[in-house]
């Protein structure tokens, strides 16, 4: 039992600990998995985009990362980029008011409470106010652990590109999407230092030029992290449902899942809740088939479908995606899915490789994958003419199954969901970027009639009968 004196002492110590925590939040920061993925990508990628819904933690992640770089205080778990010297950085929002209320507040605290944000109070050396917007800061000098001083300036987009010229920077943080010319100017400021930029935003403006730069023009220098409301552990399931229901229908995907508003351009205008399920055991009597989409510069992709023929429900159970790897490496990753799992493949598998002189499909057969004898197409027509392999027919088949409850996808297949959310048209044409798993799924569904039932024992049977094709 505590004496009154010891109880009072304990209360004082607890109050002091709370006060220290209030003014050194950086020491207590523990990111969610998606936030940590975003941080880690900075070790290798110069440009990063953090797409997330509202109030999920994207701006919080941006503020704590910048605080680490400004102070040099990196936690033990940190696996992102590091600077071993003071840096020169800018943080920016759409207007002066939004810069003050979002990145500035999270980095420094509210006016009069400097040090209550991500930058610890003992690191704030000097704060100079900006003119024109009440409470807005212009420049902050921050103590770096080496004894030097980092410089942070707050900017906005409303004053135009001219205000972004001239300076040499190590880092630029854009909170919410900037106009293309300002993004380009901010990136240019980091060229001489080999620095980096990152953008944290909710994509309410849709597939804009800046967002499209990341999603439709991928390079080894760019990385996209997408965080949905399901990744934010500070909400209960009931709270998530209430929040999603509160948004206007046309904004739900953007505000809850960080999906750019694509409007009528979405190829699959289907709510994820209709088709997403937790992983379930695959019944032995269900049939299975794989789908491949060949690639090198754009990724190679593969999926596995499980088909409950009695209910005519198709489940996407596995997904694989890898860039710049050989058939040997892809086959090694896919053989464990089933030695005799039948694989549907596209027409370009008939093309001959410049290296080996052999068709792509044959190269994968030689590596032990059980590719169907012909490329993916629909069954022959009643008049005996060959079935087609058209993209639109395949997409309509997938959409029809989704809308009728006959198509389900395991919830944990993040790369599949990432493509699904962004798959869209422009000017009526399918955008053939970041569609590799969607294509592999379409090929497998097109050849569903060749799906095979796994017999008792390990793997698939040694011989599979294919209608018309004969024996493989």
C-alpha positions in Angstrom: 0.0 0.0 0.0 1.3 3.5 -0.9 1.5 6.1 1.8 0.0 9.6 1.0 3.5 10.9 0.4 4.4 8.1 -2.0 1.1 8.4 -3.8 1.7 12.1 -4.3 5.2 11.4 -5.5 3.8 8.9 -8.0 1.2 11.4 -9.3 3.9 14.0 -9.8 6.1 11.5 -11.7 3.1 10.5 -13.9 2.3 14.1 -14.6 5.9 14.8 -15.5 5.9 11.8 -17.8 2.8 13.0 -19.5 4.3 16.5 -19.9 7.5 15.0 -21.4 5.4 12.9 -23.8 3.3 15.9 -24.8 6.5 17.7 -25.9 8.4 14.7 -27.3 5.8 12.8 -29.3 8.6 11.7 -31.7 9.9 9.2 -29.1 6.5 7.6 -28.8 5.6 7.3 -32.6 4.8 3.7 -33.6 3.5 3.5 -37.2 0.8 1.2 -38.6 2.0 -1.3 -41.2 1.1 0.9 -44.1 2.8 4.0 -42.6 5.9 1.9 -42.0 5.8 0.7 -45.6 5.7 4.3 -46.8 8.7 5.2 -44.6 10.8 2.2 -45.6 10.3 3.0 -49.3 12.3 6.2 -48.8 15.5 4.2 -48.5 15.4 3.5 -52.2 12.8 5.7 -53.9 13.2 9.4 -54.6 9.5 10.1 -55.1 6.8 8.7 -52.9 3.0 9.0 -52.9 1.0 8.1 -49.8 -2.6 7.7 -50.9 -5.1 7.3 -48.0 -8.5 8.2 -47.0 -9.4 11.0 -44.6 -8.2 10.9 -41.0 -6.3 7.6 -41.4 -2.8 8.9 -40.6 -1.1 9.9 -43.8 -0.3 13.5 -42.7 0.7 12.2 -39.3 3.2 9.8 -41.0 4.5 12.7 -43.2 5.1 14.9 -40.1 6.9 12.3 -38.0 9.2 11.3 -40.9 10.1 15.0 -41.5 10.7 15.5 -37.8 13.2 12.5 -37.8 15.1 14.0 -40.7 15.2 17.5 -39.2 16.5 16.3 -35.8 18.5 13.2 -36.8 16.6 11.2 -34.1 15.8 7.9 -35.8 14.2 5.1 -33.7 15.6 1.6 -33.6 12.9 0.3 -35.9 13.5 2.9 -38.6 14.4 1.3 -42.0 13.8 4.3 -44.3 16.3 6.9 -45.5 18.6 8.6 -43.1 20.6 11.9 -43.1 23.7 12.1 -40.9 23.7 15.9 -41.1 21.2 18.8 -40.8 18.9 19.2 -43.7 17.1 22.0 -45.6 13.4 21.2 -46.1 10.0 22.6 -47.2 6.6 21.5 -46.1 3.6 22.7 -48.0 -0.2 22.7 -48.2 -2.8 24.0 -50.6 -3.3 27.4 -48.9 -1.6 29.3 -46.0 -4.5 28.3 -43.7 -4.4 24.6 -44.7 -0.6 24.6 -44.3 -1.0 26.0 -40.8 -3.8 23.7 -39.8 -2.3 20.4 -41.1 1.5 20.0 -41.7 2.5 22.9 -39.4 0.1 21.8 -36.6 1.3 18.2 -36.7 5.0 19.2 -36.9 5.0 21.9 -34.2 1.7 22.0 -32.3 -0.8 24.8 -32.3 0.4 28.5 -31.9 1.3 29.0 -28.3 2.0 25.3 -27.9 5.2 25.0 -29.9 6.8 21.6 -29.3 3.5 19.7 -28.9 3.9 18.3 -32.4 6.3 15.8 -34.0 9.3 18.0 -33.6 10.4 17.7 -29.9 10.2 21.0 -28.0 13.9 20.8 -27.0 14.8 20.8 -30.7 13.0 24.0 -31.7 15.6 26.8 -31.7 13.9 29.7 -33.4 10.4 30.3 -35.0 9.7 33.2 -37.4 6.1 34.1 -38.2 4.8 34.6 -41.8 2.8 37.6 -42.7 -0.8 37.5 -44.1 -2.1 34.4 -42.3 -2.7 34.4 -38.5 -0.6 31.8 -36.8 1.3 30.7 -39.9 5.0 30.1 -39.5 7.6 31.1 -42.1 10.9 29.4 -41.1 11.9 27.2 -38.2 15.4 26.4 -37.1 15.7 22.9 -35.7 18.5 21.4 -33.6 20.1 18.3 -35.2 21.6 15.6 -33.1 25.1 16.4 -34.6 24.9 19.9 -33.1 24.1 21.6 -36.4 20.9 23.3 -37.4 18.2 22.1 -39.9 16.0 24.6 -41.6 12.3 24.1 -42.3 10.1 26.6 -44.3 6.4 26.3 -44.7 4.9 27.0 -48.2 1.6 26.9 -50.0 0.5 26.4 -53.6 -1.7 29.5 -54.0 1.1 31.9 -54.6 2.2 30.1 -57.7 5.3 28.4 -59.1 7.5 31.5 -58.9 7.6 31.2 -55.1 9.1 27.7 -55.5 12.1 28.7 -57.6 15.7 29.2 -56.6 16.3 27.3 -53.3 18.3 24.1 -53.0 16.6 21.5 -50.8 17.1 18.0 -49.3 13.4 17.2 -48.9 10.0 18.6 -49.9 6.8 17.4 -48.3 3.6 18.1 -50.2 0.5 17.7 -48.0 -2.4 17.2 -50.4 -1.9 17.3 -54.1 -0.1 20.2 -55.7 -0.5 21.6 -59.3 1.8 19.8 -61.8 4.1 22.8 -62.2 4.6 23.2 -58.5 5.3 19.5 -58.0 7.9 19.7 -60.8 9.5 22.7 -59.3 9.6 21.1 -55.8 11.3 18.0 -57.3 13.8 20.2 -59.1 14.8 21.8 -55.9 16.2 18.4 -54.7 18.2 17.6 -57.8 21.5 19.0 -56.7 21.4 17.2 -53.3 20.1 13.9 -54.4 17.2 14.6 -52.1 13.6 13.4 -52.2 10.0 14.4 -52.2 6.9 12.8 -50.8 3.2 13.5 -51.3 0.5 12.6 -48.7 -3.1 13.0 -50.0 -6.7 11.9 -50.3 -7.2 11.7 -54.1 -10.5 13.6 -54.4 -9.5 15.2 -57.6 -9.4 11.9 -59.4 -6.7 10.6 -61.8 -4.9 13.9 -62.2 -1.6 14.5 -63.9 0.4 14.3 -60.6 -1.4 11.2 -59.3 -1.2 9.7 -62.8 2.6 10.3 -62.7 2.8 7.7 -60.0 0.0 5.3 -60.9 0.4 5.3 -64.7 4.1 6.1 -65.2 5.9 3.8 -62.7 9.7 4.0 -62.5 12.3 2.6 -60.1 12.4 6.1 -58.5 8.7 6.1 -57.6 6.7 4.3 -54.9 3.0 4.3 -54.0 1.6 3.3 -50.7 -2.2 3.0 -50.4 -3.9 2.9 -47.0 -7.5 2.2 -46.5 -9.7 2.6 -43.5 -9.3 -1.1 -42.7 -5.6 -0.4 -42.1 -6.3 2.1 -39.4 -6.4 0.3 -36.1 -7.7 3.3 -34.2 -11.2 2.6 -35.6 -13.5 -0.2 -34.6 -15.4 -2.2 -37.2 -18.6 -0.3 -36.2 -16.9 3.1 -36.4 -15.5 2.2 -39.9 -19.0 1.3 -41.1 -20.4 4.5 -39.7 -17.7 6.7 -41.2 -18.0 5.1 -44.7 -21.8 5.5 -44.6 -21.4 9.2 -43.8 -19.6 9.9 -47.1 -21.4 10.7 -50.3 -21.5 7.6 -52.5 -19.3 9.1 -55.2 -16.6 10.0 -52.6 -16.5 6.8 -50.5 -13.7 5.1 -52.4 -11.5 8.2 -52.1 -12.3 9.2 -48.6 -12.2 5.7 -47.1 -9.7 3.8 -49.3 -7.5 6.4 -50.9 -8.8 5.4 -54.4 -8.8 8.3 -57.0 -12.3 9.3 -57.9 -12.6 7.7 -61.4 -16.4 8.2 -61.8 -17.8 6.5 -64.9 -14.2 5.6 -66.0 -14.0 2.7 -63.5 -14.0 -0.7 -65.3 -15.5 -2.5 -62.3 -17.9 0.0 -60.6 -18.4 -2.5 -57.8 -18.1 -1.9 -54.0 -15.3 -3.9 -52.6 -17.6 -5.2 -49.8 -19.6 -7.1 -52.5 -16.7 -9.3 -53.5 -14.1 -9.2 -50.7 -14.0 -12.2 -48.3 -11.5 -13.5 -45.7 -9.5 -16.4 -46.9 -11.4 -19.8 -46.6 -10.3 -23.4 -47.0 -10.6 -24.6 -50.6 -12.9 -27.7 -50.7 -11.2 -30.7 -52.4 -14.0 -31.1 -54.9 -13.6 -27.5 -56.2 -11.7 -27.1 -59.4 -8.7 -24.8 -59.8 -7.0 -23.0 -62.6 -4.2 -20.5 -62.9 -3.8 -17.4 -65.2 -0.6 -15.9 -66.4 0.2 -12.5 -67.9 3.7 -12.4 -69.3 5.9 -9.3 -68.7 9.4 -8.0 -68.2 9.4 -4.1 -68.1 5.8 -4.3 -66.9 5.4 -7.0 -64.3 4.8 -10.7 -64.9 1.6 -11.7 -63.0 -0.2 -14.8 -62.0 -3.4 -15.7 -60.1 -5.1 -18.9 -59.0 -8.9 -19.3 -59.2 -10.9 -21.9 -57.3 -14.2 -22.7 -58.8 -17.2 -24.1 -56.8 -18.9 -25.5 -59.8 -22.1 -26.4 -57.9 -22.8 -22.8 -56.9 -20.8 -21.4 -59.9 -18.8 -19.1 -57.6 -15.2 -18.3 -58.6 -12.7 -17.3 -55.9 -9.4 -15.5 -56.5 -7.2 -17.3 -53.9 -3.6 -16.4 -54.8 -1.7 -13.6 -56.6 1.9 -13.2 -57.7 3.5 -10.2 -59.4 7.1 -9.6 -60.2 9.1 -7.3 -62.5 12.3 -8.1 -64.5 12.6 -11.8 -63.6 13.2 -14.8 -65.9 10.8 -17.8 -66.5 13.1 -19.8 -64.3 12.4 -17.5 -61.3 8.7 -17.1 -62.0 8.2 -20.9 -62.4 10.0 -21.6 -59.1 7.6 -19.3 -57.3 4.5 -20.8 -59.0 5.2 -24.6 -59.0 4.3 -24.9 -55.2 0.8 -23.8 -56.2 0.4 -27.3 -57.8 2.6 -29.4 -60.1 -0.3 -30.1 -62.5 -2.3 -26.9 -62.0 -3.5 -25.9 -65.5 -2.4 -22.4 -66.6 -4.2 -20.1 -69.0 -2.0 -17.8 -70.9 -2.3 -14.9 -73.5 -1.7 -14.8 -77.2 1.7 -13.1 -76.8 3.0 -16.4 -75.3 3.4 -17.5 -78.9 6.0 -14.8 -79.5 9.6 -16.0 -79.8 12.1 -14.8 -77.3 15.1 -12.9 -78.7 17.4 -14.8 -76.3 16.3 -18.4 -76.7 14.4 -18.3 -79.9 11.6 -20.3 -78.3 8.0 -19.2 -77.7 7.4 -17.7 -74.2 4.8 -20.4 -73.4 7.3 -23.2 -74.3 9.9 -21.7 -71.9 7.4 -21.9 -69.0 6.5 -25.5 -70.0 10.1 -26.4 -69.9 10.2 -25.0 -66.3 7.5 -27.3 -65.2 4.3 -25.3 -65.5 1.4 -27.1 -67.0 0.3 -24.5 -69.6 -2.8 -25.2 -71.6 -2.1 -26.3 -75.2 -3.5 -23.1 -76.7 -3.7 -19.5 -75.6 -6.7 -18.3 -73.6 -10.0 -17.9 -75.6 -13.6 -18.6 -75.1 -15.3 -21.9 -76.2 -16.0 -22.5 -79.9 -19.2 -21.0 -81.2 -22.2 -23.2 -82.1 -21.3 -23.0 -85.8 -17.8 -24.5 -85.0 -15.9 -21.3 -85.4 -13.2 -20.6 -82.8 -14.2 -18.7 -79.7 -12.8 -15.2 -79.3 -10.3 -13.8 -76.9 -11.5 -10.2 -76.8 -10.7 -8.0 -73.8 -14.2 -6.4 -73.6 -15.9 -9.8 -73.5 -13.6 -10.9 -70.7 -14.2 -7.7 -68.7 -17.9 -8.0 -69.0 -17.7 -11.7 -67.9 -15.8 -10.6 -64.8 -18.2 -7.7 -64.1 -21.3 -9.9 -64.5 -19.9 -12.4 -62.0 -19.1 -9.6 -59.5 -22.5 -8.0 -59.8 -24.3 -11.4 -59.5 -22.3 -12.6 -56.4 -20.4 -15.3 -58.3 -16.9 -13.7 -58.0 -15.1 -13.4 -54.7 -11.5 -12.3 -53.9 -9.5 -13.1 -50.7 -9.1 -9.9 -48.8 -5.4 -10.2 -48.1 -4.3 -10.1 -51.8 -3.2 -6.5 -51.6 -1.6 -6.2 -55.0 -4.7 -7.6 -56.7 -6.9 -5.0 -54.8 -4.5 -2.2 -55.7 -5.0 -2.9 -59.4 -8.8 -3.4 -59.0 -9.2 0.0 -57.4 -7.4 1.9 -60.2 -8.4 -0.1 -63.2 -10.2 2.4 -65.5 -10.8 3.8 -69.0 -9.8 7.1 -70.6 -11.8 8.2 -73.6 -13.6 4.9 -73.6 -10.3 2.8 -73.9 -9.0 0.6 -71.2 -5.8 2.1 -69.7 -3.2 -0.7 -70.1 -1.1 0.3 -67.1 -0.9 -1.5 -63.8 -3.4 -4.1 -65.1 -1.3 -7.3 -64.9 -3.2 -9.2 -62.3 -6.5 -8.1 -63.8 -5.4 -9.5 -67.1 -4.2 -12.8 -65.5 -7.6 -13.1 -63.8 -9.4 -12.5 -67.1 -7.4 -15.2 -68.9 -8.0 -17.8 -66.1 -11.8 -17.0 -66.1 -11.9 -17.3 -69.9 -10.5 -20.8 -69.6 -12.6 -21.8 -66.5 -13.8 -24.9 -68.4 -10.3 -26.4 -68.2 -10.1 -26.0 -64.4 -9.0 -29.3 -62.7 -10.1 -31.0 -59.5 -7.3 -31.9 -57.1 -7.3 -35.7 -56.4 -6.5 -37.3 -53.1 -2.8 -37.0 -52.2 -0.3 -34.4 -53.0 -0.7 -32.1 -56.0 -2.7 -32.7 -59.2 -3.1 -35.8 -61.3 -0.5 -36.8 -63.8 -2.9 -36.6 -66.7 -5.6 -34.0 -67.5 -8.1 -34.3 -70.3 -8.8 -31.1 -72.2 -11.9 -30.9 -74.4 -10.8 -30.6 -78.0 -7.2 -30.1 -77.0 -6.7 -33.8 -76.2 -4.4 -35.0 -73.5 -1.7 -32.7 -71.9 
